[in-house]
Amino acid sequence: MGLTGRRRVRWATAAISIAAGSILLAGCAPLMPACAGAAVRPPLMELDTQEWHSAHPGGTVHACYDGACDRADGTTGSFEIVVPQSDADGRKHDLAVTMMDATGTVVTSVSVALVRIPGRSGGPCPFPDQWSRAVLVRPDGQLQLGGADDGRLIVPTP
């Protein structure tokens, strides 16, 4: 291989190395911050039924909030009711919880309002306010209202 052939090989090796390095760097450091869209959830009512299910094996729990009902099978430890946007207004609406076990059916209801979690503005991915409420179904079938479901652990308040 002559001098010209060696230069071509060196030039090709250098060009490939530079191209590969550029591709790797471009993949690791985006040029502009981007947002695929805020993680916005619809208004919802979250029910924690774990304690009730522990006290009533084989039982089922279903609930409706102002006409919007859950779509769960009734045996899970928690579930959500997706609420129409029109009910995310801070006013109280009826929450009816139906519990069925070997002894029969019990329906408990309470009038409750969703709670607003303030959104975040600014940054590459701002998101709007979120409306929700957490409810604990106690082993005796009583409902204990909690705060808003902001994705963190909810400790219902008496």
N, C-alpha and C positions, 0 to 999 in steps of 0.2 A: 504494500500500500504506500503510495507516494505521499508527499507533504500535503497536497491538496486533499486527498482522501482523509487524512488524519484531522485536518481542519474541519472538514465537513462533519465528521463523527463528533468532534468536540463541540462544534456549534449545535448540532442536533441534540446532544446530551444536555448542554446548557439550556437550550430552549425548552426541552421537556421538563427539566428540573424547575425552571422558573414558572412554567405553566402549572405544574403540579402544586408548587408552593402557593401560588396565587389562588388556586381553587380551594386548597385547604384553609387558607386564611379567610377567604370570602365566606366560607361555610361557618366559620367560628365567630365572626364578628359582623353582624348585620350593619349596614351603613346607616339605616334609619330605624328608629323604634317602630314596631308595628303592632297592631291590635287586631286579632281575629274576630273581635266583637266581645262585648261585655257578657259575663255569665249572668244573664238576667233570668230570674225565675218568675213564674206567674204568681199572683196572690195565692196563698195556701194556708190550710189549717193542718197542723201536724198532730197526730194522736199517738201517744205512747201507751200501748196496751200490754206491755211485758208483764207487769205485776198482776193484772187481771187474768191473763192467760196462765200464769204460774199457779194461781189459786183455783182456776177452772180449766183443768186439762181437757182438751177436745172441744172447748167452746169456741164461739166465733164472735167477733165484734165488727160492726159496720156503723158508719156515721154519715150524716148529711148536714151541710151548712147552708142554710137559706136556699134549699132546693138542689144544691150541688152535692152529689154523693161520691163516696170512695169507690174505687174499682178493684180493691184488694180482695183476696179470697177469704178474709176474716180471721185467718189463723196466724198472721205475721205479728211480730212484736211491736211494730209501729207502721203507720201508713200516713199518707197525705191525701187531702181533698183539695183538688185544684179549684179555686174559687173564681167566679167571673170578675173581671176587672171592675164592674159596676159596684161590687160589694166591698171593694178596697176604699172605703170612704170614712172609716173611723166610727161608723154607727154600729150599734148592736144588731145582730141577726141571730136567729135560732140555730143552735147546734143540737141535733138529736142523735144520741148514741144508742144503738140497739145491741144488747148482749144476750147471746143464747148459749145455754149449757144444758146439761142433763136434767136440771130442775125446772127449766122453763125459759121464758123470754122476759127481759127487763128492758124498758126504754127509759133513759134519763135524758133530760134536756136542760139547756141553760142558754141564756141570752148573752152573747159575747161579741166583742168587736175585734177585728184584726188590728195589729199594732204596726206602725210604720218604722222601718229601719232606714235611717237616712243613708242616701247613696253617697258616692265619692265623685268629686269632680276633678278635672285636671288629669294630667298624666296621659299616657298613650291609650289607656283603656278606662275611661270614666263609666260609671253605671248609675242608673236612676234609683230612686227609693224602692224598697221592697216591703210589701205588706204580708204579714203572716201572724200566726199565733200557735203556741204549743199547749197541748192539753194532755194531762195524765189521767188515765182511767185507773182508778184505785182498785184494789182487790174486792172491795165491797160494792163496786159499781158507781161510786161517786166520782164526779169530775173535778179535777183540780187544775185551775187555770195557771198557765205559766206566761212567760214573756214571749217576745217575738222569736221566731226561729231564724237566727242569723247564721246558721251553719255551725255554730259552736255548741258545746254541751249545754243543754237547757236544764235548769233546776227550777221546777214549777214552784210558784209562790202560793201560799195558802190563801 
